[in-house]
C-alpha cells in the first residue's frame, strides 16, 4: 500500500510547516482532520481544497460540503474523495483553505511516496513539525499553556513586583526592632 507524505506550509511563512503521512486510499476529509490537528485548530469552520499546479493556481475544488457560492463545476466532497484519485503527478500540489472568514491558507505539497507501511503508525499521522504555528483565534505566547498552569499553581500574580509586605516604607519590622533594642542593652 502506498504511503503519501505531504508537507503543509502556512502560506504566509514557508518556514512553518507540518509533514503528514497518509495512505493513498484515505480521503481528503481524513487529511483535513490531520491538518487541523497538526496546527492545533478546531474543526468548527468551513474548508476546501483546490487541486493546484506548480504556480499555485486553483483548480478542481474538493470541498467539505457544498456551500452557497458560485462554482465553475460542482465540487467533489472530501468525505467521498480518495486522495489517490486527485494526484496527477509526483509533485502534486493542493491549496487548503480553512475558515473562510479568517481565510487560513495552507499550501499542501506531495513530497514523497513510499511503499513501506509501518505497523506502529496510525494513518494519517503527523511526522514532523517545524516552526511555531499560528494560533487560530489570536496570538500565541512564546511561554505557552504550561506557563499558565504554573502561574495558577503558584499564584505568581499575587507578588507581581517581587516584593512582599516586610520592610515597606523604610520601616524596620518588629523582629528587627526587638533585636536592635536587645543588642543595645547588652553593650
N, C-alpha and C positions, 0 to 999 in steps of 0.2 A: 504494500500500500504506500502510495506517495505521501510524503510529509512536506508541506509547503512552509517556508519561512518568509514572513512578511516583516518589513521594517516600517513602522508607523511614525512618521515625523509630524511634529507640530508645524504647521505651515509657516508660522511667524519666526521659528527658530529651529533650523535643522540640526542643531547640536542637542536638542531634546528629542529623544525617540525611544520607542519600545519595540523589541523584537518579539514576534508571536509565531509559534509553530502550531499548525493545524493540519488535519488530514484533508486530502484533496476531495473527499466525498462529504465533508461537512458543509454547512450552509453559511451564507453571509450573515444570518442572524447570530449564529454562534461566534463568528468573528466580531460582530458588532458588540456583543456582550463582553468579549475578551478585551477589546479596545477600551471600553468603559472601565473595566476592572483595572487595566494597566495604568490608566490615567486617573484612577480614583474618582470617576464621575458617577453620578446616579443615573438611573435609566428612566427618568421622568419626561424626556423630551423627544421630539421628532428627530428622525435621522434618515440619511440616504447615502448611497454610494453612487459614483459615476465611474464607469469604465473609462480609462484615460489612455493617453499615449505619452511619448517622451517629452512633449511640450505642455503636459498637464492640462490638456483641453478636455472639457466634459463630453463624455459620450453617453452610451446607453445607461439609463438610470435603474438602480436596484434599490428599492425603497422599503422602509419599514412597513408602510401602509400606503394606500392611495390617498393622497392629500388633495385638498380642494385648490388646485392650481392647474394652469395650462401645461399639458405635456405634448411634446412633439410626437412621442409614441408612448403607449401605455407602459408604465414601469413594471419591471419584474419585482416580485416581492422577496424580501430577504429570507423569510422562513421557507420559501419554496425553491430557492435558487441555490444549487450546489456550486461551490467555488470553482471547481474544475471546468464547469461549462462556460465560464466567462474569461478564462485565461486563454488568450490568443497568441502570446509569445512568452519567451523565457524571462523577459524583463517587464512583465505586465504591471501596470500601474492602475491604481484606483484613487479617486478623491472621495474622502469620507467626510460628510458634513453632519454635525450634531448640534441640536438646539438652534433652530432657525432664527431665533431672536438674538442670542449671543453670537451665533454663526461661528462655532468652533470648526475649523477646517484642518483636516489631517491628510497628509499625503501617504498613501499606502503603496509600498513597492515590494514586489516579489524579489527576494534576494537569493534564495536557493531552493532547490528541490532535492529531497533525499528519499531513498527507498528504505532506509532503516528506521523502523518504528520502535520506540523504546517502550517496554512494558512498564517502566517506572513513571511514565508521564501520562497524565490525563489530558487529552487534547480537547480543545485548544488550550495552550499554555503560554505564559509569558516567559521567554527565555533570557531576556536582557532588558535592563532599564538604564537609560543614560540621561543624565540631567534632571533637574528638579522640574517636574511638570507643573502646569498652571493649576490654580485652584478654580474649580468650576464657578463658585459664587463670590469671588473676591481675590484677595492676595494671600498667598501662603507665607507665613513667617518662617524664617530660617530655623527657629527653635522647634517648631512643630508641636504636635499634640502631647508629646512626652513632657515638655516643659510645663504645660498647663496642668498636667496631673501632679507634678512635683509642687507647683505653685499652690494648688489646692491642699495637698497633703501637709505642707509645712506652713501654710498661710503666709507666704512671702510678702503680701501686700501690707500686713499689719505693721511691720517695721520697715517701711519703704525707704526711709532715708538712711537706714543702717544704724540708727542710734536708739537707745532705749530711753526711759524716763530718768535714770540716775544722772546726777550731775548737771541737770539743765539749769540755765540762767546763772551759771557760775557759782552756785551754792554747793557747799560740801554736803554729802549725805550724812545721816545720823551716825553711821558707823565711823566715818572719818572724824566727826566732831568728838565722839566719845574717845577715840584713840588719841586725838590731839590733846584733849584735856587730861587724860590719864598719863600721858608721857610727860606733860609739863609738871605734874605734881611730883613725879619721881626725880626730876632734875633738880 
